[in-house]
């Protein structure tokens, strides 16, 4: 399959998916969501290990905020479809039947931290930054919150999700 927002490479049974929008810090668009879902499903069938990484100076800056500019013009059904698509993306990554590794450098914020959270392993350079920063713009990272709570517990999840603070690789 041909992709426009991600790169897929293989070395034997190892598949690497690279978010490839470095000019936008690998911000997630609806198109990227669909491409990632397809690439994850293919990896489940054809590979034994998946590495997820970002091109350029950042892992992933989360949802492309230009996609939010039209939010006021969307119907309730369109908002529901958007939520279902991101939920499908996260669930597909979380449920992959092969080991998944997030290789994080630079910033992994909002949905980028979500992607790193959902991988089985997250390896980060010491200077990497993480944060569930959606609260800073009035959003609740609802989809990823269920997965995060399973991994680190309710109180610690709330502290990260409600403050929107950045944290470093050592804390992550």
C-alpha positions in Angstrom: 0.0 0.0 0.0 1.1 3.5 -0.7 1.1 6.1 2.1 1.4 9.9 2.1 1.8 10.7 5.8 3.8 7.7 7.0 6.8 5.7 5.9 6.9 1.9 6.3 10.1 0.0 6.2 10.9 -3.7 6.8 14.0 -5.5 7.9 13.1 -9.2 8.0 10.3 -9.6 10.6 10.8 -6.0 12.0 8.5 -3.3 10.6 9.2 0.4 11.3 6.4 2.9 10.8 7.6 6.5 10.8 5.2 9.4 11.2 6.3 11.5 8.2 5.1 15.1 8.6 8.2 16.7 10.1 7.2 20.1 8.9 4.2 19.9 11.3 6.0 17.9 14.1 4.3 14.8 12.8 0.9 16.1 13.8 -1.9 13.6 13.3 -4.4 14.3 10.6 -7.5 12.2 9.8 -5.6 10.9 6.8 -2.7 9.8 9.0 -5.1 8.1 11.3 -6.5 5.9 8.5 -3.0 5.2 7.2 -1.7 4.2 10.6 -4.7 1.9 11.1 -4.0 0.2 7.8 -0.3 0.0 8.5 -0.8 -1.5 12.0 -3.2 -4.1 10.6 -0.7 -5.1 7.9 2.1 -5.3 10.5 -0.1 -7.7 12.6 -0.4 -10.0 9.6 3.2 -9.7 8.2 5.6 -8.8 11.0 6.8 -10.0 14.3 7.8 -6.6 15.9 6.7 -3.0 15.2 8.7 0.1 15.9 6.8 3.4 15.8 8.9 6.6 15.4 8.7 10.2 14.1 10.6 11.9 11.3 12.4 15.1 12.0 12.9 16.8 15.4 9.7 15.5 17.1 8.0 12.1 17.7 4.5 13.5 17.4 2.8 16.8 18.5 -0.7 15.2 18.7 -3.7 16.1 16.6 -3.0 18.7 13.9 -4.8 21.7 15.3 -5.8 22.9 11.8 -8.2 20.0 11.9 -9.9 21.6 14.9 -10.5 24.9 13.0 -13.6 23.4 11.3 -14.9 21.9 14.6 -17.6 24.5 14.9 -18.9 23.6 11.5 -19.3 19.9 12.1 -22.4 18.1 13.0 -22.8 15.8 16.0 -22.6 12.8 13.7 -19.3 14.1 12.2 -17.8 14.6 15.7 -18.9 11.1 16.6 -17.2 9.7 13.5 -14.0 11.6 14.4 -14.0 10.2 17.9 -14.6 6.7 16.6 -11.7 7.0 14.2 -9.2 8.0 16.9 -10.6 5.3 19.2 -10.1 2.7 16.4 -6.5 4.0 15.9 -5.7 3.7 19.5 -7.4 0.3 20.0 -5.7 -1.1 16.9 -2.3 -0.2 18.2 -3.0 -1.3 21.7 -4.4 -4.7 20.6 -1.7 -5.6 18.1 -0.7 -9.2 18.6 3.0 -8.4 18.1 5.3 -6.4 20.4 5.2 -2.7 19.7 7.9 -0.2 20.6 7.6 3.6 20.5 11.1 5.1 19.8 10.6 8.7 21.1 12.9 11.6 20.5 12.0 15.3 20.9 8.4 16.0 21.8 5.6 13.5 22.2 2.7 15.5 23.4 -1.1 15.0 23.4 -1.9 12.3 20.9 1.8 11.7 20.5 2.1 10.8 24.2 -1.1 8.7 23.6 0.6 6.7 20.8 3.7 6.1 23.1 1.4 5.1 25.9 -0.3 2.4 23.9 2.9 0.7 22.7 4.2 -2.2 24.7 7.5 -0.5 25.3 8.5 3.1 25.1 12.1 3.9 24.6 13.0 7.6 24.8 16.1 9.7 24.5 16.9 11.6 27.8 15.8 14.9 26.3 12.4 13.6 25.1 9.3 15.5 26.5 5.9 14.0 27.2 2.6 15.4 28.2 -1.2 14.9 27.9 -1.6 18.6 27.1 -5.1 18.5 25.7 -6.4 20.1 28.9 -4.5 23.3 28.0 -6.8 23.8 25.1 -10.0 22.7 26.8 -10.1 19.1 25.7 -10.1 15.9 27.7 -7.9 13.1 26.4 -10.8 10.7 27.0 -9.8 7.9 24.7 -6.2 7.4 26.0 -7.3 8.0 29.6 -8.7 4.5 29.9 -5.5 2.9 28.7 -3.3 5.2 30.9 -5.4 4.4 34.0 -4.9 0.7 33.4 -1.1 1.2 33.2 -0.4 3.6 36.0 -3.5 3.8 38.2 -6.3 6.3 38.7 -4.6 9.0 40.8 -1.5 9.3 38.8 -3.5 9.3 35.5 -5.7 12.2 36.8 -2.7 14.2 37.8 -1.2 13.9 34.3 -4.4 14.3 32.4 -5.9 17.2 34.3 -2.8 19.3 34.6 -1.5 19.0 31.1 2.1 19.4 32.4 5.1 18.3 30.5 7.3 15.6 31.9 10.7 14.2 30.9 11.8 10.8 29.7 13.0 9.7 33.2 9.5 10.3 34.7 7.8 8.8 31.7 
